[in-house]
Amino acid sequence: MQIIIISLKEEFYNKADALIGIYPEPAACSTSGVLAFDLTPYKQTGLNESSTSIMESTVVNP
């Protein structure tokens, strides 16, 4: 199941597999960047900075 929720409530983060962020690109008004933060390493091993991975991509809005 995939659900997108925009919220600052902690109970949503406790069950999430990833956090996604969207931000505007300063160069173009119709372009957004996307950040994805994988939370699965934290569920298995606890807080471990060496397993942190952040992916970044750019999305062009139609």
C-alpha positions as CSV (number, residue, x, y, z in Angstrom):
1,M,0.0,0.0,0.0
2,Q,1.3,3.5,-0.9
3,I,-0.1,6.6,0.8
4,I,1.1,10.2,0.6
5,I,0.3,12.2,3.8
6,I,1.4,15.7,4.5
7,S,1.6,16.0,8.3
8,L,4.0,16.8,11.1
9,K,2.4,14.2,13.4
10,E,4.8,11.7,14.9
11,E,2.5,8.7,14.6
12,F,2.7,8.8,10.8
13,Y,6.5,8.7,10.8
14,N,6.6,5.7,13.2
15,K,5.1,3.5,10.5
16,A,6.7,5.0,7.4
17,D,9.2,3.3,5.1
18,A,10.4,6.6,3.6
19,L,10.0,10.3,3.9
20,I,9.5,12.3,0.7
21,G,10.2,16.1,0.4
22,I,9.3,18.4,-2.5
23,Y,10.8,21.8,-3.0
24,P,10.8,24.5,-5.7
25,E,13.9,24.8,-7.9
26,P,15.0,28.5,-7.8
27,A,16.0,28.6,-11.5
28,A,12.5,27.7,-13.0
29,C,9.1,28.4,-11.6
30,S,7.6,25.2,-13.0
31,T,10.3,22.8,-11.8
32,S,10.3,21.0,-8.4
33,G,13.0,18.9,-6.8
34,V,12.2,15.7,-4.9
35,L,14.1,14.3,-1.9
36,A,13.5,10.7,-0.7
37,F,14.9,9.5,2.7
38,D,14.8,5.7,3.2
39,L,13.8,4.8,6.8
40,T,14.0,1.0,6.5
41,P,17.6,0.8,7.9
42,Y,16.4,2.4,11.1
43,K,13.6,-0.1,11.7
44,Q,16.0,-3.1,11.6
45,T,19.2,-1.7,13.2
46,G,18.2,1.4,15.1
47,L,19.9,4.7,14.5
48,N,22.9,4.1,12.3
49,E,24.4,7.1,10.4
50,S,26.4,4.8,8.0
51,S,23.2,3.4,6.5
52,T,21.6,6.8,5.7
53,S,20.9,7.4,2.0
54,I,19.2,10.4,0.4
55,M,18.2,10.4,-3.2
56,E,17.5,13.6,-5.1
57,S,15.7,14.0,-8.4
58,T,14.0,16.8,-10.3
59,V,10.4,16.8,-11.4
60,V,9.1,19.2,-14.1
61,N,5.5,20.2,-13.5
62,P,3.3,20.2,-16.6
